Amino acid sequence: MTARPPLPPFTMDTAVQKVRLAENAWNSRDPEKIALAYTEDSRWRNRAEFLQGRDAIVAFLNRKWARELDYRLIKELWGFRENRMAVRFKYEWHDDSGNWFRAHGNELWEFDENGLMRRREASINDAPIAASERKFLWPLGPRPEEHPGLTELGL
């Protein structure tokens, strides 16, 4: 099994690093790459959908990004303990009619000893926004280091 550092037990620095690595991976919108950060039998709850395993994760992410266009995400550590983290996040996207949304969510993560996520619980709500209200304006891909995070944006 391949290790995905940083590994638990987490420190403040390694927890923040793990969250940023996850954010960067999700902003790549590459389901196959993202799925490698999860255990083979990883269990998810995403809104009202329940998934298990990497194949289900890949299928879910493919469906997600076929619908959520121009997706840009920011994650922020909320708390951590040993091999668990609480993360808050927001992402902006639009549908195929050009309607923009900002999703607001919280995740609970649990990692195995190799740093792979074995459990993800996500609660997410979408709020419509005007295109002029967007705050995540970097080019598609990872958020630039100099771009403010959620707290700095007042979100």
C-alpha positions in Angstrom: 0.0 0.0 0.0 1.3 3.4 -0.9 1.6 6.0 1.8 0.1 9.5 1.3 2.0 11.9 3.6 1.6 13.7 5.8 0.6 10.8 8.0 -1.3 10.7 11.3 -1.1 11.5 14.0 -1.3 15.0 12.7 0.2 18.2 14.0 -1.2 21.7 13.2 1.3 22.1 10.4 0.7 18.6 8.9 -3.1 18.9 9.2 -3.0 22.3 7.3 -0.8 20.7 4.7 -3.1 17.7 4.3 -6.1 20.0 3.8 -4.3 22.1 1.1 -3.2 18.9 -0.7 -6.8 17.7 -0.8 -7.9 21.1 -2.1 -5.3 21.1 -4.8 -6.3 17.6 -5.9 -10.0 18.4 -6.1 -9.2 21.6 -8.0 -7.4 19.4 -10.6 -10.8 17.8 -11.3 -9.0 14.5 -12.1 -11.2 11.8 -10.5 -8.7 9.0 -11.0 -5.9 11.0 -9.3 -8.2 12.1 -6.5 -9.4 8.6 -5.8 -5.8 7.5 -5.0 -5.9 9.5 -1.8 -8.7 7.3 -0.5 -8.5 3.7 0.7 -9.7 1.0 -1.7 -12.8 0.5 0.5 -13.2 4.2 1.5 -16.7 5.1 2.7 -18.4 8.4 1.9 -21.5 10.3 2.6 -21.8 13.2 0.2 -25.0 15.1 0.9 -27.6 12.3 0.7 -25.5 9.9 -1.4 -23.6 7.0 0.1 -20.5 5.6 -1.7 -17.9 2.9 -1.0 -14.7 2.3 -2.8 -12.5 4.0 -5.3 -14.5 3.1 -8.4 -17.6 4.6 -6.8 -15.6 7.8 -6.0 -14.4 8.1 -9.6 -17.9 7.6 -10.9 -19.3 10.2 -8.5 -16.7 12.8 -9.3 -17.2 12.3 -13.1 -21.0 12.9 -12.6 -20.3 15.9 -10.3 -18.0 17.7 -12.7 -20.2 17.0 -15.7 -22.9 19.1 -13.9 -20.8 21.5 -11.8 -18.9 23.5 -14.4 -15.9 25.8 -13.9 -15.6 24.4 -10.3 -13.2 26.2 -7.9 -12.8 25.1 -4.3 -11.2 26.4 -1.1 -10.9 24.2 2.0 -9.9 25.3 5.5 -9.0 23.2 8.6 -11.5 23.5 11.3 -10.0 21.1 13.8 -8.0 17.9 14.1 -7.2 15.1 16.5 -4.8 12.1 15.9 -6.1 10.7 12.6 -9.3 12.8 12.2 -10.0 16.2 10.8 -12.9 18.6 10.5 -12.8 20.8 7.4 -15.0 23.6 6.1 -15.1 24.4 2.5 -16.8 26.5 -0.2 -16.7 26.1 -3.9 -18.2 28.1 -6.8 -19.6 26.5 -10.0 -22.2 27.1 -12.6 -24.7 24.9 -14.4 -25.1 24.5 -18.2 -27.5 27.5 -18.2 -24.9 29.8 -16.7 -26.5 30.0 -13.2 -23.8 30.5 -10.6 -23.7 28.9 -7.1 -21.5 28.9 -4.1 -21.6 25.6 -2.2 -21.0 25.8 1.6 -19.9 22.6 3.3 -18.3 20.8 6.2 -16.5 17.5 6.1 -15.3 15.0 8.6 -12.3 13.0 7.6 -10.7 9.8 9.0 -7.4 8.5 7.8 -5.6 5.2 8.1 -2.0 4.8 9.2 -0.8 5.3 5.6 -2.4 8.7 5.3 -5.3 7.5 3.0 -8.7 8.7 3.8 -10.9 5.8 4.8 -14.0 7.8 5.7 -15.5 11.1 4.4 -18.7 12.6 5.7 -19.8 15.8 3.8 -22.7 18.1 4.4 -23.2 20.7 1.6 -25.7 23.4 0.7 -25.7 25.3 -2.5 -26.7 29.0 -2.6 -27.3 30.8 -5.9 -25.0 33.8 -6.5 -24.8 36.4 -9.2 -21.7 36.1 -11.5 -20.6 39.5 -10.0 -20.5 37.9 -6.5 -17.9 35.3 -7.4 -14.7 35.4 -5.3 -12.8 32.4 -6.7 -11.5 33.9 -9.9 -8.2 32.2 -10.5 -7.6 30.2 -13.7 -8.9 26.6 -13.5 -6.6 24.3 -11.4 -5.1 24.7 -8.0 -5.7 28.0 -6.1 -2.6 30.2 -6.3 -0.6 30.5 -3.1 -1.2 34.3 -3.0 -5.0 33.9 -3.3 -6.8 34.5 0.0 -8.4 31.6 1.9 -12.0 31.5 3.3 -11.2 33.4 6.5 -9.4 36.2 4.6 -12.3 36.4 2.1 -14.8 36.8 5.0 -16.5 33.5 4.1 
